[in-house]
Amino acid sequence: MNPIMETGDVAKAIEWQADHATNNGAPCTGRVVRGQLALLDSATGVGRRLAKWPGKPLEDALPLRLAGGFHHLVLTGADLRLAPVYRGEVTDQGEVDALVVGATRDHDAALLPWLDGPPQTNEAGRSASIMAALLWLSPRVGPKFELNELGASAGVNTMMERFFFDLGGTTAGPEDSPMRIVPEWRGGPPPQAPVEIVSIQGCDRAPVSLADTDQALRLKSYVWAEVTDRIARIDAAIALAAERAPDVVQMDAAAWVEQRLAAAQADDTTRVFFHSIVWQYLPPETRARIETAMAEAGARADTARRLAWVMLETNRQTFRHELTVRYWPGGGEAVLLGTAHAHGAWVEWL
């Protein structure tokens, strides 16, 4: 297992997350994340809570929780002292540390709640992998899909039937969509196969409403400030939601999977459950319930009412984000289709 994922060492988690952001095109955010090290010895409520974190800080995405809070201060105009850091104008880590500590001291009470839950990034770029999996599935199970997303957050990717995709030259979706998903494509393209999404819905324990200005801004706060294409995708998602809101219910993931599996399924469709960078946040008992429910439903699947499970999740040994598919009837064995950037910047098709 990745040793940093398993440790309770907060400082190591902050260092790893800062390096990860820097190595993935967000050096400015990386400096702000690294500045959290200076908080561990600060006389702030945030610093004390960081230092005494009871869980596994990297698995819990602890540094990214607080990073969202700092970005929110700038986006709302509540405190602009970190703005020049996000613009790349302040690069000295000592200066950044002082700015992070100062902002925390002045906004301690406002920043503390950002540590209460994991970041809700809800990245539309990840839908590239999901659509690629549907294109791969189509020749095997047929073109009609009923989609169900676990951990849907604001439901951005439960609007993917309205996105335009160009996946290595293979295209799907309406060409006039404001949401254009065109990742760097590595390897051969997925098949140019028909995909008809007959319905799409999702669940989340704490859904975010894109129609609520404050909630939408909170979602944007988790996006790394200098990655402007991701900011643009959030804005496109807000525009699509204003036309027709995504269908997301507030519910426990395991209970929702069981409910959806018990619902009537149209003939000649494949019922697909999908999720992206969600599995690590689910409690072990929730994961076990979902696995059991899917295995039992898979055993009942037939050629008229098929079942598939599409996952873009982190391999805990390699820390690579792997796209895997299981489908029934068809044995239900996991097939590794590719790997992807955490935010959809590229997909490597295997």
N, C-alpha and C positions, 0 to 999 in steps of 0.2 A: 504494500500500500504506500501511497505518497506519504512520506514521514511528516510533512508539514500539515497535511490534512488531519492526521491522527493526533498531533500534539496539542497540548493546552497552552503552549507558549505564545502569548499574545504578541510579543515583540517579533518573533520569527514570522508569525502570520502577517503582520504589517509589512515587514521587509519583503516577504514573498509577493504579497498583493501589489506593492509598489513596483517591484520589478516586472510583474506580470502586466500591469498597465503600461509601463514604459515600453516593454517589448512588443506590445500590441497597439502601438501608434498613439499612446496617450501619455507622453512624458510629463505634461503639466499636471494631469490628475495624479500621476505617479508621485510627484513631489508633494502634493497635498496629502496623499495617503501616507507617505513616509513621515510627514510632519506629525502624524498621530503618535509617533514614538516619543516626541517631546511632551505629549500630554500625560504619559504614564507617570511622570514625576511632578505633574502640575497639581496645584491645589484647586481642582475643579471636580464637580460631580461626574462629568463625562470621563475625566482621567481616572478617577477612582473606579468607576464601573468597568472601564476598559481593563485596568490592571487586575481586577478581581473577577474577570469573566469566567463563569462556571463551566462553560461547554468547550467545544473545539472551535476556536475562533475563526479559522479559515473555512472549515466546513459550514460554519454558521454565517459566513460572509460578513464577519464583524467589521473589517476595515471599510467595506463598501457601504455598509449601513450609514456610518458616520460621514463617508465621502458624499453621500446624497444630501445630508444635512448641510454641509458646507456649500455645495453647489446651489442649494435652495436659498441660502442667504444672499447669494449674488443674483440669482434669477429674480427674486422678489424685491431686490433693492434694499433689503433689511441691513445688509452690511456688504460693502463693495471692496473691502480691503484685499480679498483674494482674487478679484477680477484681473489684476495685472499678472498674477500667477497663471491663471487659466489662459491668458492671452500670450503667455510665453515671454513676458517682459521682465519678470522676476524669476531667475533660475537658480540663484544661490540657495542651497538647502537651509543654511542657517537663517537667512532672511525669511524663507517660507515657514520654517519652524516657528519663528517669532510671530508671524502673522496668524498661523493656525492656533497657537496658544492664546493670542490676544482675542481672536474671534470667539474662541471657546469661553474665555473668561467673561466676555460681554454678553454671550448668548447661551450660557450654560443650561438654563432651564428649557430653552427652545430646542437645543440640540439633543438633550437626553432622550426624548421619545423616539428619536431616529434609531436608537439602539434596540427598540422593542421588537422589531421584526426584520426579516430579510428583505433585501432590495427587490422591488417589483420593476424589473427592467422591461419586460414584455416587448422583446425586440422583434420587429417585423422581419428583419433580415434572416432570422432562423427559419422562416417559412420556406425559404429556398430548399432546404433539406427535406421538409415535409412534402412539398410539391414534387420534388425529385423522387421521393419514395412512392408517391401515388402514380407517377408516370411509370415507374418500374413495376408496380403492382398491376396496373391496368391490363397488360397482356396475359397476366396470370389469373386474375380474378374477375375481370370485367371492368368497364369504365365508370360504373355508378357507385358513388361513395357517400355514406352518411358519416360525417366527421364529428368527433367528440373530443374536446381538449381538456386535459387535466391541468390545474394550475394556470388558468387562462388569464389571471390578473385583470387587466382592463379589457380583455377580449380582442386585442389587436389582431392576433392570428386566427381568431374565429371570424374574421372578415376576409380571409385569404382567397375566397372565391371571387373577390373583387379586386385582387392584385394582378398586375401584369408581371410575368416572369420571363426572363431570358437566361436559361441555364445552359451555358456552353453552346448556344445556338438553338437549343430546343426551347420553344416558346409555349406559353399557356396563359390564359386569362385575358381580360379585355385590354386591348391596346391603348385605350384612352384613359386608363386608370391613373389617378394621381400617385398611387403607390407602385413604384417600379422597382422590382427586385432583380438586380443584375449583378450577382456576385462574380468575383474572379473565379473562373471555373478551371479546375485542374483535372486532367484526365479526359477520357471520352465523355460525350454528353449522354444524359439519360435518353431513353427512347422517346420519339415523338409519337406519343400514344394518346388516345382520347381520355379525358378526365372530366367527369360530370359530377359536381358536388351537389347532391340533391338536398342536403340540409347540413347545418353546422351549428354547434352549440358548445358551451364550455361551463366549467365550474371553478370556483375559487373560494377559499375560506374567507377572504377579505377582498372582494372585487373592487376594482377602481372604476369610477364612472368618468369616461372621457368627456361627458357633457358638463361635468362639474369643473369649473376653472381651477379651483384649488387642487383638486385631485389630479387633474391632468398635469398641472405644474409640478406636483410632487413626483409623478411618473417621469417627467422630463428631467427632474433633478438627479435621478439615478443614472442618466446618460452621461458618459464622459464628455466634459465640456468642449474639448477640442475636436471631437469626432462629429463634424457638422452634418455628415450624411445621415447619421443616426438621429440627430435632432430633426432633420427634414422628414425622416420617416415617421417620427412621433407626430409632427404637424400634419402629415398626410393622413395618418390614422385618425386624428381628431376630426379632420374634414370628412372622412368616410363615415365616422360614427354620427356626425351631425346629419348626414343624409339618411342613415338607417342604423340604429344602435345595435351593437353586437348582442347576441343572446347568451348571457352569462348568469348563472345562478349562484347564490351563496350557499355552499354545501361542502361537507367533508368529502374528500376525493374518493375514498373507498365506498362510502354510502352512495355517492353519485354514480360510480361505475356499476354498482349492483343494481341501482334503479334503472340506468340506461340499458343494461343488459336484459332486464325484465320487460322493457317496453317493446311494443310491437315493432317489427322490422319489415319494411317493404320487400317484396320479392325482387330477386335479381339485383340486390345491392350488397355492398360490403360495408359492414359497420366497422369504422376505424376509430380506435382510441389513440390519441397522440399527445405527446408532451415534450418540452424542450427545456433543459436545465432546470428541472423541477424535482426529479426523483430524490436527490440528496436532501431536500428540505422536508420530505415526508417522513413521519415516524416509522420505525421498523414494523410496527403492527399494522399500520396503514398499507405499507408496501406488500406485506404478506397477504392481507385481505384482497388486494387488487390482483395479485398473482394467482391466488386461489380462484377468484371469480373468473378471471380470464381463461384459466386452464379448463374450468368446468364448462364455460360457454364455448370454448374451442372444441371440446368433445362433442357438443351438440350441433355445431355448425354444419351446414350442408351446401351444396352447390347453388341453391337458390338464395340462401341467407348466410353470407360469408362473414368472416371476422378477421380483423387485422389489428396489429399493435405496432405503432411507429414511434420510435424513441430517438431523440437527439440528446444524449446524456453523457456525463463525464465518466470515463474509464478511471477508476480509482487507483489503478496501478500506473498508468501512463499520463494521466491528467489530460488526455486528448478527448475531444468531444466527438463521440462516435454515433453515426446514424445506423440504427439496426431496425429490422423489420421481422415480425413473425406473422404468419397468416394460417387460417384454417378454412376449409380443409386444405391440407398441405403439410401437415405434420407439426406446425407450430415451432419449428426450430428457428433460432435467431440467425438472420442473415445480415452480415456486416456490409452495408452498401458504400460507406465512405466515412470521411471525417470532415469536420467543419470548424471554422473560426467561431469563437463563442458568440459573436454578434453578427455572424453571417457575411463577413467581408469576403470570405472565400469558401469554396467547397471542393474537396478532393474526392472525386468519384472513383470508387474501386471496382 
